[in-house]
Amino acid sequence: MQTPLAGHIQMKSAIISKLEDFVRSHESAKKAYLLLVGIMYRMRNPFARVRRLTWRLSTTQVSETARIHPSAYVSRFKVRIGPDCVIGPHAVVYENSILDDKVDLGAGCVVGSEGFVCRTLGKKVFPVLHTGGVHIHRKVRIQSQSCVDRSTRGGYTEIGEESCIGEQVHVAHNVTLGRRCQIEPQSMIAGHVIMGDNVRISRNVSVSDSLKIGSQVMIGPGAVVTRNARDGESLSGNFAIESAKHHDFVKSAERGEVEFLP
């Protein structure tokens, strides 16, 4: 599910990558770069606060057929909850969140939370305020204590229709998940990841930021993914490689054909 936000993320990631490569090879440029980034984000936060105040101009819309537990919190501003949605006990839906029809949020879920971005200016560390939102498409099920962060600036973190997310999963800012994806419990999808349709992620998986994961990809338990994955690829291990290669390596180690350093 490619969106305008996804294209923007890819272009931005490429530019930032080239800039960071230059900075790493020039120490003086590195200091100037870090100072510039700190100043830029420090100046951005006041504008972000003003933009977030405008959210209060839009009141929340909840379908008559939606069921919201009395202990759940739904912001009074800029939330849209569609027909037949279920919001479980102690779930939280923050501003600028859209839930299409038949979305099911389990107990303690958080939708639209602030993403983790901190910057340093001098001796001070400060958070960067987010001004985007979250769009959860129809028939998505998110189980208890999972968290979906809002996008950084404009656009939405998106969960594609009919996707299932297990318990204690973190989906970071600016992520785009395709249709019918399955993410098992205690996995983490870092920021700016773009994922195709029918992706299956096993439990305790970590997917690094700004990656592109194709459709029909399978990622094995406990994998740490640090590279892009092609359509139909299967990944395993830490760091994740093609599952067939990972299995061959394990078999070789069992036969004593791999020499480990002391």
N, C-alpha and C positions, 0 to 999 in steps of 0.2 A: 504494500500500500504506500505508494510514493506520494508525498505531499509537497507543496511549495516550501514548507518549513524544512523538510528533509533535504531538498536541493540546496537551500541556503546553508544548512549545517555542513554539507559536504564541501561547498566552496569555501566557507569560513575555516573549516578544519585544515584544508590544503594550504591556505594562506598562512595560518598560524604555524603550521608545521615547518614551512620554509623559513619563516621569520625566526622560529626557535632554533633551527639548525644554524642560522647565521650568528645568532646571539651566543650559542654555546662555544663557537670558535673565536669569539672576541670578548675578552673579559670586561673591558671598559664598556662595550656595547651591552653586556649583560646587566651591569649595574644601572645603566641609563634606561634600559628596557623595563626592569623591575620597578624603577621609580616612576616611569611614565604610566605603567599599568596601574600602580597603586593610586596615583593622582586621578587617573581616568575613572576608576571605579569609585573612588571617594566622592568625586563630583557627580557621579551618576545616581547615587542613592537618594539625594533630595528630590531629583526629578521622578525617581521611582515612587517615592512616597506620595507625590502629587498625583501621579497616574493612578495609584491604588485608591486614592480618595475618590476618583471619578467612578469607581465601581459602585459606590453607594448611590449613584443615580439610577441604577438598575436593581429593582427588587427581585427577589427569588421567585421562581415559578415552579410549582410542584403539581404534578398530575393528581387528579382525584383518586386514581387507582393505585398510586404509589403507597407503599407501607413503610412507615418510618418508626422505628422503636422509640419509645418515650425518652430513653437515656441517650439517644444519638444526638449529635450536634450538626445542624445544617445552617450555614451562614444565611443571614437575612438578605444578603446582597449578591447579585450577579451569579446565581446558581440556577440551573435548569435541570429538573428531574422528570424524566419521561414516564409514560404509562407502565404500570406493573413492575416498577422498580421495588427492591427490598433493601432497606438500610437497617443493618443489624444493631444489636446493643453496643453502645459506646463508640459507634463509628463516627467519624468526623468528615464533613464535606465543607471545605473552605471556599472562599470567593473565587469567581471566574472558573467554575467547574460545570461541565455539561455531562449529564448521564442520559444516554438514549434509552429507549424502552427496554424493559426486562433485564436491567442491570441488577446484580445481586452483590451487595457488599456485606461481608461477614463481620462478626463482632470485632470491634477495635480497629477496623480499617481506617486509614487516613488518606484522603484524596485532596490534592491541591496544597500540600504542605510546601514550605520553603525548601528549595534545593540547597545542597551543601556547596557553597562557593565562598571562600575566605581569601582576602588579599591583605598584604602587608604594606604599610606606609610608615617609614621610619621604624619606631619601636612598637607601633600599634597594629594589631590584627583586627580586622573588621569584616562582618558578613556582607555579601553583596545581595541586595534585595531583588527579588524576582517579580516580574510584572506580566508574565504569561499565564496560561491556564492549563487545565486538564480536560481532555475530551475522551470519555469512555463510550465506545460504540455499543450497539444493541447486543443483548444476550451475553454480555461479559459477566463472568463470575470471579469475584476476588474473595478469597477466604481470609480467615481471621488474622488480624495484626499485620497486615501487609500495608505498604505505603507507596503512593504514586505522587511524585513531586510535580509541581507546576513548572512550566517552561521558563527560561530565563527572561526573555524579553519578547513579548508578542507571541502569537501562535499558541500551540498546545502540545503538551505531552499526550500522545495518543495510544490508546489500547484498541486494537482492531476487533471487529465483531466476532462473537462466539469464542473469544479467547478465554482461557482458564488460568488463574494465578493462584498458587497454593499459599499456605500459611507462611507468615514472616518473610515475605519477598519484598525487596526494595527495587522500585523502578524509578530511576533518577530523572532529572530534568531533561527535556528536549528529546526523550526517547520516542521512537515510533515503532510500535508493534503491529505486525500484519494481522490478517484474519486467522482465526482458529489456532492461535499459538497456545502452547501449554508450558507453563513454567512451574516446576515442582517446588516444594517448600524450601525456604531458607536460601534461596538464590538471590543474586544481585546483578542488576543490569545498570551499568554506569551511564553517565550522561552522554547525550548525542548519538546513541546507538540507533541504527536503522535496521529493522528486522523484517524479513519477508513473511509470507504466509506459511502456515502449517509447520512452524518451528517447534521442536520438542526439546526442552531444557530440563535435565534431570536435577535432583536435589543437590544443594550446596555448590552450585556453579557460580563463578564470578566472570562476568563479561566486561572487559576493559572499555574505557570510554572511546567515543568517536569511531566505532567499528561499524562495518556493514555486514550483516548476517543474511545470507540469501534465503530463499524459500526451501522448504522440505529439509532443513538442516536438523541433525540430531547431535546433541551435546551430552556426553556421558557424565555420570555422577562425580562431583568434586572437581570438575575441570576448571582451569583458569585460562580463559580465552583472551589472547593478546593480539590476534590478527583477524583479518576479514575471513569470512567463510563463503565459499561458492554454493550455488544452488545444489541441494542434494548431498552435500558433504556431511560426513560424520566425524566428530572430534572427540578426543579423550585426552586425559592426562593434565599434568601441571609442569610446564606450560602446554596447552592443548595442541596436539598434532592430529593428523588423520588417524582414525581409530585403528585401521589395519596396521599402520606403522607402530602405533603404541602397543598393540597386542603382540606384534613380532618382537619388539624390544623386551617386553615382559617375559615371553617364552625363552628368549635368548638368555636373559638373566637367570631364569630358573635352571637352564641347562649349564650354567657356569661359563657361558661364552662371552659375557660382558665383564670387563675388569673395572672395578670401582676404585676410585682414589681413596686413600686412607684419610 
